[in-house]
Amino acid sequence: MSSIEYMEYALSLARLAKGNTSPNPAVGAIIVKDYLVVGMGYTQPAGSSHAEIMALGQAGKDAAGATMYVTLEPCCYYGRTPPCSKAIIDAGISEVHIAMLDPNPLVSGNGIKALNDANIKTFIGSYKKEAHKINEAYVKYITTGLPFVIAKFAMSLDGKIATKSGYSKWISNEESRKYVHTLRHCADAIMVGVNTVITDDPRLTARGCNGKGGETKNQPLRVIVDSKGKTPLNAQLFKQPGRTILAVVEPLDNGKKEEFTRRGIDILELPNEKGKVNLGELLKALGKMNIVTVLVEGGSTLFGALFDLDLVDIVMAFISPIIIGGGQARTAIGGKGVENVLDALHLEHVDTMKFGDNILMSGYIGNKNILEK
């Protein structure tokens, strides 16, 4: 194998870690000696071993004089775990190939400096874009304190997300819906507006991602944007495993608050923005809870507000080859919108995937895409 193939291998390991490491980044590492892979690993859940430590543990004494390929700069400070840079030095690794620098100010450049000071050669930048893509949410979170926001919706070919009566099951096909559960598994939180809960009564859980077809063990946080506390107490999502937060305008009526809290629902009271929850403050609050990725699943009112406030990072639209029609049928994005087509939000780095007869189109919002050039 070549150096390029070794780094590709490390990237494939990093992808295996996605959805299980937050708020830490997903990292892959392999150790090569005499053209043989003697150790490999990827990041374990927060508080457990990092990718480098897993690989070093597998390599054992063979790590001395070997080369490490790692997708993110090794950490160099004591957090929940000791610094990986020290473990690499102590193991006698001779050189380290690093796909990208860690944007964390505590690490950025310092991990490489620690290795260089120990006379370990470092090579930086191979497959930087690919490594960046794997941890795009982490990059935004660690540099801004805000979660990475994904706007995900399914719509007909004529842009409808429901019929005029509000019926929406199912616009997307089964293959698309299975993929959505993978997205949920990789997200820290799923966010919806109260009207979606009232109309669709969703469960908002990640299912079938553990290989057994059931509920995923660690469920994402469910966040309901419900300014006035109108969510029905018998909603399905309150009966599911995992935690639910109701984001309301402060102050919420004490009687309503008691009813929700009795059922184990957390209330997050936020500033009033023209009668609605201040979404910017909501995202700040979620960031303080170590929520790195938020998957927004509707409805059009919430989507419209997020787009109007320029709070969306990436759009993921599942398009089904059906025509719903009707002037009263719901469209995907509400809000104010733009007056002129020239002012429309433009997706960059657009990608497409096929799921049977459905197409997933994804892209970053204008200059908000964070893929490094």
SULMOWO-V967608 format. One record per helix or strand of 2 or more residues. SS is the DSSP state (H for helix, E for strand). FROM is the first residue (numbers start at 0). LEN is the number of residues. Records with the same first field share a line. If there is no record, write none. Layout:
SS->FROM-LEN ; FROM-LEN
This chain:
H->2-15 ; 50-13 ; 83-8 ; 109-8 ; 127-7 ; 135-9 ; 173-13 ; 193-7 ; 235-4 ; 253-9 ; 278-10 ; 299-9 ; 340-3 ; 365-3
E->27-6 ; 35-7 ; 66-4 ; 94-4 ; 120-4 ; 147-9 ; 159-3 ; 188-5 ; 220-5 ; 243-6 ; 265-5 ; 271-2 ; 275-2 ; 292-4 ; 313-7 ; 329-2 ; 346-9 ; 357-8
